[in-house]
Amino acid sequence: MDHLFMNCRMAAMTGNGYGLIDHAALAVSNGRIQWLGPMDQLADNDQSRAEQVTDCNGLWMLPGFVDCHTHLVWGGSRSDEFEMRLNGVSYEQIAKQGGGIASTVKATRGASEDELYNEALKRVNWLMAQGITTLEIKSGYGLDTATELKMLRVIDRLDKNTPVSIHATFLGAHALPPEFKGNSGGYIDQVCQEMLPAVRDQGIATAVDGFCETIGFTHDQTRQVFEAASDLGFDVKLHAEQLSDSNGASLAASFNALSCDHLEYLSRSGAEAMAEHDVTAVLLPGAFYCLKETQKPPVSLFREFKIPMALSTDLNPGSSPIHSLSLILNMGCTLFDMTPLEAIAGTTLNGARALGLAKTKGTLDVGKDADFALWDIQSPADLCYLAGYAPLKLLCIGGKAHVNRL
């Protein structure tokens, strides 16, 4: 074995609970978990067979966090709009002045690839220091072919130049660009006929997302995007039922979507469709909090239908400029009434499910990627209870330490 980690308390996130092993060890070989279990099951010569041995001194070991929904690459800042809203200026007034997503699109189009990369790299490094080992990043602030491809190149550079496993999603159907004002059908045609083939040929994004909503795109337009994406071999996912019930979840389920995200206004029939097609629900309390929403996602329906619940930062410059997954864990519990077990599962095994990675990530299991964190906490629930505090001592990705504070 390459590395043996001994004397930890383990929450493997397997079975129906935390998968607790009180006095545990974990062995890594070739970047994967070779063995794990109670210390008293280690053979006498196992320590001598390991190239490196780390005494974890009773720290808690959990799977690395999976942040399965972010918009982490963007240009500019919208802090001025945040201040304006708090001084009574409406979102509609800000939008009429060229603010909102239009301001981010303008700044992202105007930024160079290096500028976008350097700013996004700071965000990735910050998230990694909080225990995140796998990350999804969407495009969607270009809304033209050249800028969308530029954003995806930035995401690819982040994946190649950081240890975090980063997965790119194309979100061309995010909003209507200014040059297509009053012509949403024409823009969707461009997404399907020009952007999607170019994204496929670029070979970076593996999934396609959309915003099916009264202020986004219609049910029929979303179907058009999904049909084109599916024909090109992409997985699909959807921003669905955030502000109203647009029946987007049922549509996404009919395409066997990886996930439906937000879901505050999800109907019972939508939940049934998600359950039937094994679609993961991604809950985003950061946007709920920042937008001062009042309609909570139907957690009771997810429990009833056994729909996996993932939890993510939704890190973006407008509706969720939140850079703390620990805070999101707390919000999932306090705002959405999730249990700590559900919240932590939402950022580990169910986060991996939302990205189609359940076979390799999200739990501590033999054969899976050796992505895990050591925490200086009293119990796993502390990760939800200690809002905004991330007492990370060691972070391993593929069995290699990339944050080491032991």
MODAGI-V675798 format. One record per pair of residues at least 4 apart in sequence whose C-alpha atoms are under 6 Angstrom apart, sorted by the first residue. I is the first residue (numbers start at 1). J is the second residue. D is the distance in Angstrom with one decimal. If there is no record, write none. Layout:
i=I j=J d=D
i=I j=J d=D
This chain:
i=1 j=28 d=6.0
i=1 j=29 d=4.9
i=1 j=50 d=5.0
i=2 j=28 d=5.7
i=2 j=29 d=5.0
i=2 j=50 d=5.6
i=2 j=51 d=5.1
i=3 j=27 d=5.8
i=3 j=28 d=5.2
i=3 j=50 d=5.5
i=3 j=51 d=5.9
i=3 j=52 d=4.7
i=3 j=53 d=5.7
i=4 j=26 d=5.9
i=4 j=27 d=4.5
i=4 j=53 d=4.8
i=5 j=25 d=5.5
i=5 j=26 d=5.2
i=5 j=53 d=5.9
i=5 j=54 d=4.9
i=6 j=25 d=4.4
i=6 j=55 d=5.0
i=6 j=56 d=5.8
i=7 j=23 d=5.8
i=7 j=24 d=5.6
i=7 j=25 d=6.0
i=7 j=55 d=5.9
i=7 j=56 d=5.3
i=7 j=57 d=5.8
i=7 j=58 d=5.5
i=8 j=23 d=5.8
i=8 j=24 d=5.2
i=8 j=56 d=5.2
i=8 j=58 d=4.5
i=8 j=59 d=5.2
i=8 j=60 d=5.8
i=9 j=22 d=4.7
i=9 j=23 d=5.4
i=9 j=24 d=5.8
i=9 j=58 d=5.8
i=9 j=59 d=6.0
i=9 j=60 d=4.7
i=10 j=20 d=5.5
i=10 j=21 d=5.0
i=10 j=60 d=5.6
i=10 j=61 d=4.7
i=11 j=18 d=5.1
i=11 j=19 d=5.2
i=11 j=20 d=4.7
i=11 j=62 d=5.2
i=12 j=19 d=4.9
i=12 j=62 d=5.9
i=12 j=363 d=5.6
i=12 j=364 d=4.7
i=13 j=18 d=4.5
i=13 j=19 d=4.9
i=13 j=363 d=5.4
i=14 j=19 d=4.8
i=23 j=38 d=5.7
i=23 j=39 d=5.9
i=24 j=37 d=5.5
i=24 j=38 d=4.3
i=24 j=39 d=5.0
i=25 j=36 d=5.6
i=25 j=37 d=5.7
i=25 j=39 d=5.6
i=26 j=35 d=5.7
i=26 j=36 d=4.2
i=27 j=33 d=6.0
i=27 j=34 d=5.4
i=27 j=35 d=5.0
i=28 j=32 d=5.6
i=28 j=33 d=4.7
i=28 j=34 d=5.2
i=29 j=34 d=5.7
i=31 j=370 d=5.7
i=31 j=398 d=4.3
i=31 j=399 d=4.8
i=32 j=367 d=5.7
i=32 j=368 d=5.5
i=32 j=369 d=4.4
i=32 j=370 d=4.6
i=33 j=366 d=5.0
i=33 j=367 d=5.3
i=33 j=368 d=5.7
i=33 j=370 d=5.1
i=34 j=366 d=5.4
i=35 j=366 d=5.7
i=59 j=374 d=6.0
i=59 j=375 d=5.8
i=59 j=376 d=5.6
i=60 j=374 d=5.4
i=60 j=375 d=5.1
i=61 j=373 d=5.6
i=61 j=374 d=4.5
i=62 j=372 d=5.7
i=62 j=373 d=5.5
i=63 j=362 d=5.9
i=63 j=363 d=5.4
i=63 j=364 d=5.8
i=63 j=372 d=4.2
i=64 j=131 d=5.9
i=64 j=132 d=5.7
i=64 j=133 d=5.2
i=64 j=371 d=5.2
i=64 j=372 d=4.2
i=64 j=373 d=5.5
i=65 j=131 d=5.8
i=65 j=132 d=4.4
i=65 j=133 d=5.7
i=65 j=347 d=5.4
i=65 j=348 d=5.2
i=66 j=132 d=5.9
i=66 j=134 d=4.7
i=66 j=135 d=5.9
i=66 j=347 d=5.3
i=66 j=348 d=5.4
i=66 j=351 d=5.3
i=67 j=135 d=4.9
i=67 j=312 d=5.2
i=68 j=135 d=5.8
i=68 j=136 d=4.9
i=68 j=312 d=5.8
i=68 j=351 d=5.5
i=69 j=136 d=5.5
i=69 j=312 d=5.7
i=69 j=314 d=5.2
i=70 j=136 d=5.9
i=70 j=137 d=5.0
i=70 j=314 d=4.4
i=70 j=315 d=4.8
i=71 j=137 d=5.4
i=71 j=138 d=5.0
i=71 j=315 d=5.6
i=71 j=316 d=4.9
i=72 j=137 d=5.9
i=72 j=315 d=5.9
i=72 j=316 d=5.9
i=73 j=120 d=5.4
i=74 j=108 d=5.7
i=75 j=107 d=4.9
i=75 j=108 d=4.2
i=76 j=107 d=5.2
i=84 j=89 d=5.5
i=85 j=89 d=4.8
i=85 j=90 d=6.0
i=94 j=99 d=5.1
i=95 j=99 d=4.5
i=95 j=100 d=5.3
i=99 j=103 d=4.8
i=104 j=108 d=5.9
i=105 j=141 d=4.8
i=105 j=142 d=5.5
i=109 j=142 d=5.9
i=109 j=147 d=5.9
i=117 j=121 d=5.9
i=117 j=154 d=5.5
i=127 j=132 d=5.8
i=128 j=132 d=4.7
i=130 j=390 d=5.7
i=133 j=164 d=5.0
i=134 j=164 d=5.6
i=134 j=165 d=4.6
i=134 j=166 d=5.9
i=135 j=166 d=4.8
i=136 j=166 d=5.6
i=136 j=167 d=4.7
i=136 j=168 d=6.0
i=137 j=168 d=5.2
i=138 j=168 d=5.8
i=138 j=169 d=4.6
i=138 j=170 d=5.8
i=139 j=151 d=5.8
i=139 j=170 d=5.2
i=139 j=171 d=5.2
i=140 j=171 d=4.5
i=140 j=172 d=5.0
i=140 j=174 d=5.6
i=142 j=147 d=4.6
i=142 j=148 d=4.9
i=143 j=172 d=5.7
i=143 j=177 d=5.9
i=145 j=195 d=5.4
i=157 j=161 d=5.9
i=158 j=162 d=5.8
i=159 j=166 d=5.0
i=168 j=205 d=4.6
i=169 j=205 d=5.1
i=169 j=207 d=4.8
i=169 j=208 d=5.5
i=170 j=205 d=6.0
i=170 j=208 d=4.8
i=171 j=209 d=4.9
i=171 j=210 d=5.7
i=173 j=210 d=4.9
i=174 j=210 d=5.7
i=174 j=211 d=5.3
i=175 j=216 d=5.8
i=189 j=193 d=5.8
i=190 j=194 d=5.2
i=191 j=195 d=4.7
i=191 j=196 d=6.0
i=192 j=196 d=5.4
i=192 j=225 d=5.9
i=192 j=228 d=5.9
i=206 j=234 d=5.6
i=207 j=234 d=5.0
i=207 j=235 d=4.5
i=207 j=236 d=5.4
i=208 j=236 d=4.8
i=209 j=236 d=5.9
i=209 j=237 d=4.9
i=209 j=238 d=5.1
i=210 j=238 d=5.2
i=210 j=239 d=6.0
i=211 j=216 d=5.4
i=211 j=239 d=4.9
i=212 j=216 d=5.6
i=212 j=217 d=4.9
i=212 j=218 d=5.7
i=212 j=240 d=5.8
i=213 j=217 d=5.7
i=226 j=230 d=5.9
i=229 j=234 d=5.4
i=230 j=234 d=5.3
i=236 j=257 d=5.0
i=237 j=257 d=5.1
i=237 j=258 d=5.5
i=237 j=259 d=5.0
i=237 j=260 d=5.8
i=238 j=260 d=4.9
i=239 j=261 d=4.9
i=240 j=248 d=5.3
i=240 j=249 d=5.9
i=240 j=260 d=5.9
i=240 j=261 d=5.8
i=240 j=263 d=5.6
i=241 j=245 d=4.9
i=241 j=246 d=6.0
i=241 j=263 d=4.6
i=241 j=264 d=5.9
i=241 j=265 d=4.9
i=241 j=266 d=5.6
i=242 j=262 d=5.2
i=242 j=263 d=5.2
i=242 j=264 d=5.2
i=244 j=265 d=5.5
i=245 j=265 d=5.2
i=249 j=270 d=5.5
i=250 j=270 d=5.0
i=250 j=273 d=5.4
i=252 j=257 d=5.3
i=253 j=257 d=5.4
i=253 j=273 d=5.9
i=253 j=274 d=5.4
i=253 j=277 d=5.7
i=256 j=277 d=5.8
i=257 j=279 d=6.0
i=258 j=279 d=5.6
i=258 j=354 d=5.5
i=259 j=279 d=5.1
i=259 j=280 d=4.5
i=259 j=281 d=5.7
i=259 j=354 d=5.4
i=260 j=281 d=5.3
i=261 j=281 d=5.9
i=261 j=282 d=4.5
i=262 j=283 d=5.2
i=262 j=284 d=5.6
i=263 j=297 d=5.5
i=264 j=295 d=5.8
i=264 j=296 d=5.2
i=264 j=297 d=3.7
i=274 j=278 d=5.9
i=274 j=279 d=4.9
i=275 j=307 d=5.7
i=280 j=308 d=5.2
i=280 j=354 d=5.6
i=281 j=309 d=4.9
i=281 j=310 d=6.0
i=282 j=309 d=5.9
i=282 j=310 d=4.5
i=282 j=311 d=5.6
i=283 j=311 d=4.9
i=284 j=312 d=5.7
i=285 j=289 d=6.0
i=286 j=320 d=5.2
i=287 j=291 d=5.8
i=287 j=319 d=5.1
i=287 j=320 d=4.8
i=288 j=292 d=6.0
i=288 j=293 d=5.1
i=290 j=319 d=5.9
i=302 j=306 d=5.6
i=302 j=307 d=4.8
i=309 j=346 d=5.5
i=310 j=346 d=3.7
i=310 j=350 d=4.9
i=310 j=351 d=4.9
i=311 j=346 d=4.7
i=311 j=347 d=5.5
i=314 j=320 d=6.0
i=315 j=320 d=5.4
i=315 j=321 d=5.4
i=315 j=322 d=5.6
i=316 j=320 d=5.3
i=316 j=321 d=5.1
i=317 j=321 d=5.1
i=326 j=387 d=5.7
i=326 j=388 d=4.9
i=327 j=387 d=4.7
i=327 j=388 d=4.5
i=329 j=343 d=5.8
i=329 j=384 d=5.0
i=330 j=384 d=4.6
i=330 j=387 d=5.5
i=331 j=335 d=5.2
i=332 j=336 d=5.1
i=332 j=338 d=5.7
i=333 j=337 d=4.8
i=333 j=338 d=4.4
i=333 j=339 d=5.8
i=338 j=342 d=5.9
i=340 j=381 d=5.5
i=341 j=345 d=6.0
i=342 j=346 d=5.9
i=345 j=349 d=5.5
i=345 j=350 d=5.9
i=346 j=350 d=4.8
i=346 j=351 d=5.5
i=347 j=351 d=5.0
i=348 j=362 d=4.4
i=349 j=362 d=3.8
i=349 j=363 d=5.7
i=352 j=357 d=4.8
i=352 j=358 d=5.1
i=352 j=361 d=5.9
i=352 j=362 d=5.3
i=353 j=357 d=5.6
i=353 j=358 d=4.8
i=357 j=361 d=5.8
i=360 j=368 d=4.6
i=360 j=369 d=5.6
i=369 j=398 d=5.7
i=370 j=398 d=4.7
i=370 j=399 d=4.8
i=371 j=396 d=5.4
i=371 j=397 d=4.4
i=371 j=398 d=5.5
i=372 j=396 d=5.4
i=373 j=394 d=5.6
i=373 j=395 d=4.5
i=374 j=393 d=5.5
i=374 j=394 d=5.0
i=375 j=391 d=5.9
i=375 j=392 d=4.8
i=375 j=393 d=5.6
i=376 j=391 d=5.6
i=382 j=386 d=5.6
i=393 j=405 d=4.7
i=393 j=406 d=5.7
i=394 j=403 d=5.3
i=394 j=404 d=4.6
i=394 j=405 d=5.9
i=395 j=401 d=5.6
i=395 j=402 d=5.8
i=395 j=403 d=4.9
i=396 j=400 d=5.0
i=396 j=401 d=4.3
i=396 j=402 d=5.9
